[in-house]
Every structure is written in structure tokens, then in C-alpha cells.
Amino acid sequence: MAMATPVSPMPAPWGALNDSAGSRSNGTGAGAGSAWCQGVFIPNELFLTLGVVSLVENVLVVMAIAKNRNLHSPMYCFVCCLAVSDMLVSVSNLAETLFMLLMEHGLLVVQAGVVRHMDNVIDMMICSSVVSSLAFLGAIAVDRYITIFYALRYHSIVTMPRAVGAAAGIWAASTVSSTVFIAYYKNNAVILCLIGFFLAMLVLLVALYIHMFALARRHARHISRQHKRRAVYQAASLKGAVTLTILLGVFFLCWGPFFLHLTLIVTCPRSPFCTCFFNYFNFFLILIICNSVIDPLIYAFRSQELRRTLKEVVLCSW
């Protein structure tokens, strides 16, 4: 990477992304033979704005969960970790954008080696974010599954120590895997592993939610005949499952094009169609950042307790 080259979102071959799509400040690339192949120009200022908004939102979510003892539950432990995963995307985006803006305006001149190390750190943060986000979505899904189908034993099965241990394990695994991915980025097997993990989690979570919603109402009626108070608890659990379904849908909509991009890098890197698709990489990055912006809004919209605490945190900060 040349000294004046902007930091690429991913190293090759993930950032064969960069070779195919051009740098983030350029919306066009090789193979732009028609209007739709020109890609989308997205100014760095938009990346910077979305990064700041996302960072502020997710910091507020973490502060709200930490402040309200009613939110100190296993599920919100995982939600808090999911917010931290979103913060990794925000921080990496802000660091990259500021770095690029300073270099473009001649305010920062660095050696190629420094740029390369900075690039690797950003890539590790992004990779760790996607792996941990998928894992925490899975953890939340399992939590909701146990809540619905094992409601009477939930508090003995899912405890805070177990939740904290699971969260620590996920962070350790995502950190190690992201380090390995970046260290061996030249091997296409790295991309295939990441794509495989994405597809495996997609199949697992969809199957889990189909089973969950197919049997939840019948299970709720069974519990309501035995314990009226449990019926109310069951309805709340089902609402939590709906919330996580929305989160899951938003995640796959925002990250799906990026994983399709990775798939095309492996399957058809020289195809004219794929080359044109690569030119939209900047747009895919915007979708990823938008996911980090949307998630906190879903938390607040679906949880009255969290919404109330967020208001308190905002008012106290002023």
C-alpha cells in the first residue's frame, strides 16, 4: 500500500475488494463499462457522520444497561455485548475515515508500514465485529428459546455467571479467529470459512426461530392453564423473540451484500458482472455502518424499560 493510499476496508483478498472496487474515496473501478458499473460515490463525510451517530447510540445503550439493575439479566448481557460489537464497527470506521481525511488534506504523512499496520488493526476490528455479532445473535436466540420452551426452569438453566462466561468465550473466540483471518488473508480458505460461518449461523438461527414461533403459542396456552402469572411472562418472552427476529433480519439485510461480495471474489473475480458488482463496495460498507445505527433504535423501540433508562441517561448527560 502506497504512503498516500487511503486505508482499505479489507486487505487482499478481502481487499481484493480494494483491487476490484477501488479505494473508498473512489466510486468507480476497473470494468466500468456501463452506467450501473460506475458504482456509487459516497463522501467520507457521510462515513464520518454515521460513525459518530452509531458510536453515540451504542455507548448510550451500554450506559443504560449498566445503570438499570432491572436490565442486569442474561439476555441484556448479550444485548450489551452486541452493542459493543456495533461499537467496534463505529470505532474502526471513524479511525479509518479520520485517517483518510487527514492524509487527503496533507495534514498527515506516514510511512507505508504504518498504514499497513493501521489497516490490519481496522480489519481485525471489523472481522471481530461480524464474528461476535453473529455469535451474540445466536446466544440471544438460544436465550429466547429457553425462555419460551423451558420457562419454569429458565432461571436455573440461564444464570448470569453462565451468561458472562459465554460472552467471555465469544469475545475470546472472535478475537482469535479475526487474528487468524488477517494473518492468513492471502488464502481463499479464509474467505470460505467466514462465508461458511455466516451461512451456518443463518441456517441455525432461521431454523431456531421457525421452531420457536411454530410452537410458542401452543406452549404459552399450556403454561397459562397451569400458571396464570407465567402466561404473562411467556408473552413477554415471545415479544423478546420478536425483537431479536427484527435484529436478525436487519443484520442479514445489512451484512448480506458484503458476504455476497466475498463469495463473488472467490467464485468469479474476473467476470465482468462480478467486477461491476465490486464497484458497489462503498455502498455495502454504508449498509454495515447503518446496521450499527439501526440496532440501538430497535432496542429502544421494543423495550420500554430500556427506553426509559435511555431518557434518564441522556437527561443526566446534559
Secondary structure, 3 states (H helix, E strand, C coil): CCCCCCCCCCCCCCCHHHHHHCCCCCCCCCCCCCHHHHCCCCCHHHHHHHHHHHHHHHHHHHHHHHHCHHHCCHHHHHHHHHHHHHHHHHHHHHHHHHHHHHHHCCCCCCCHHHHHHHHHHHHHHHHHHHHHHHHHHHHHHHHHHHHHHCHHHHHHHCCHHHHHHHHHHHHHHHHHHHHHHHHCCCCHHHHHHHHHHHHHHHHHHHHHHHHHHHHHHHHHHHHHHHCHHHHHHHHHHHHHHHHHHHHHHHHHHHHHHHHHHHHHHHHCCCCHHHHHHHCCHHHHHHHHHHHHHHHHHHHHHHCHHHHHHHHHHHHHHC
